[in-house]
């Protein structure tokens, strides 16, 4: 801004003009010199005086002019400096965040550019009440009232009202100047309030969290005012009074007088104070530790810890300690406890008897040194070359124990005690003494037995391997190592069964199911059942494996090489199968041949019957005899062929029994009727000795009749003319005996059909084949057939078991 220049003062110019007017001119000087006498001198003096005065006046005016010029220059410099500062202040004001509004009372308000821009005001002046347009509706009425008070009464205010939408957040400061003009200063506070509000929100959130945390605490917490009245408490505190916290605060409830006195003492001394008090909570007496903590502002924070369970635990601990002492007293192991002061605090009767110590001596709580001296006196510890050093070292070693340890003490009497030392929970050390003399002797004997057993196992032919419950190899013999070709290095490291399985893989590698077999080998170790397994290796060896569970959770495996036995067994099996196949072929051949015989025999029998019955004409006696002989021989031959077929069918396994209830009386009668005609033709008396109440038996009716018919046929064929064939039956408790006998002919059967008889001999004749078939059928029913010789003759007895469901 250019400096303003003031016009020159008119007084200075007038003075200078006057001085010029008063100065004597040269003409006047000449006139004075021309005047005569004194008149001329006075005129000259007057002229000189006037000239001097004029000169002084001119000099004075010149000095004043110079002084005024200097003042004028100084004033110009000050003005320029003020204008420069004003310009800088205006420049700085333009960058300040503060706006300004001013007016005279009752006049319109005038705002600067920043204020008009921030509040959206018109450039001209405005009514003071219009300043409230940028305020939010909630604060507008309050702001308008403060604005009116400033305008009418000059009341100062500082406000931070909530702005309307689109307006910045401002701080309004209303002031009155000395000239009674009203001024409002505005400052933008968005950047100030944002972190403050964020910090305030965070503080409120933290306070809410702390309040919630205090509410969730399981023990009572409260805050007292400076007058020690309770101003806040959590729900746990409210449970003491069994009422809501608001009611407790409103009614100024107090825990008790002692609690308030505790708070007063804490407030007075300025330090936390605590004490234990018994309180009644929900009808139960409980022990609380109350603590009052004074704060700098005079308030007091208090909390209470429920120590009821702790007190009960202390009482329970005392009872446990007493019970523990009783248990220790009942133990057969000697026990002594040395306290932190190295004195005996406890001992049991077993300890006193073990070392032959007096009870009064131990009740005096002797020290460790005194205890060792007493043992030395009673020769209960070995003699030491330097007993003092031994005592000092033993005491240090025992009393400084951190981890339990044990050691053996060999007594002069030959006994051995095992001492175990362990730190006591209450300080000191607990020592236990156990007489292990017998245990060590038993252990030596056991170790000797183990060595003998190990030597025995090592010399066994079978491979032995013992796996522990963890699946690792614990014991093996050389036969196991050689059988599976395992290296000693692998076996010495107690390998897992999986490692053993991988080591023997080459013996089973070609098998398609190796992975399945490997899994079976691993799982067998954990199985607790007795098992026998046979494995065949690719090198041709066959190994029998017997798995035996052990009492300690392990498992013993015995490996036996049975390759030679299996090869021999296979050879015998193949030979036996060949023999059985040959026997079956023989039976099939006989059956086929016998079947082929029936066709021509039936034709022969048919023609022989036609001839014997003389259908084609009369025949003489010799011809009839020949025809009867042909018929009898053909019938015997067809019966023999039937027996051969049945024997072959039985041996081939083609015949199966079809059991049913068979009435013995009816069966024997029907068979007798079949053979009655044949017996009469041979002049043989057929006798039945079967009781009517003989009952029934469960058997195959057809096969049982066939067996009895074969026996009866053999008896009739063997009996001489005039003799008797007797069929009898007897019932016992567990079997039924059916017999066929020829009376008066001890040797008429001529064959031994007992269990020791030879089947080939029995089949050497027609009768023998029938009897052999009968014996086979009886044995198929679970019975047996025997022969008996009596003075009256020989009989064959068939003993059949009676079924449980047969009446």
Secondary structure, DSSP 8 states (H G I E B T S, - for coil): ---------HHHHHHHHHHHHHS--HHHHHHHHHS-HHHHHHHHHHHHHHHHHHHHHHHHHHHHHHHHHHHHHHHHHHHHHHHHHHHHHHHHHHHSSEEEEEE-TTS-BEE-HHHHHHHT--SS-B-GGGGGGGB-HHHHHHHHHHHHHHHHH---EEE---B-TT---EEEEEEE-TTS-EEEEEEE-HHHHHHHHHHHHHHHHHHHHHHHHHHH-SS-EEEE-TTS-EEEE-HHHHHHHTS-HHHHHHTT--S-HHHHHHHHHHHHHTS-EEEEEEEEETTEEEEEEEEEEE-TTS-EEEEEEE-HHHHHHHHHHHHHHHHHHHHHHH-SSEEEEE-TTSBEEEE-HHHHHHHT--HHHHHT--BHHHHHHHHHHTT-S---TTHHHHHHHHHHHHHT-SS-EEEEEE-TTS-EEEEEEEE-TTSSEEEEEEE-HHHHHHHHHHHHHHHHHHHHHHT-SSEEEEE-TTSBEEEE-HHHHHHHT--HHHHHTT-BHHHHHHHTGGGTTT-TTHHHHHHHHHHHTT--S-EEEEEE-TTS-EEEEEEEE-TTS-EEEEEEE-HHHHHHHHHHHHHHHHHHHHHHHHHHHHHHHHHHHHHHHHHHHHHHHHHHTTTTS---HHHHHHHHHHHHHHHHHHHHHHHHHHHHHHHHT------EEEEHHHHHHHHHHHHHHHHHHTT-EEEEEE-TT--EEEE-HHHHHHHHHHHHHHHHHHS-TT-EEEEEEEE-SSEEEEEEEEET-TTSS-S--STT--HHHHTTSHHHHHHHHHHHHHHHTT-EEEEEEETTEEEEEEEEE--TT--
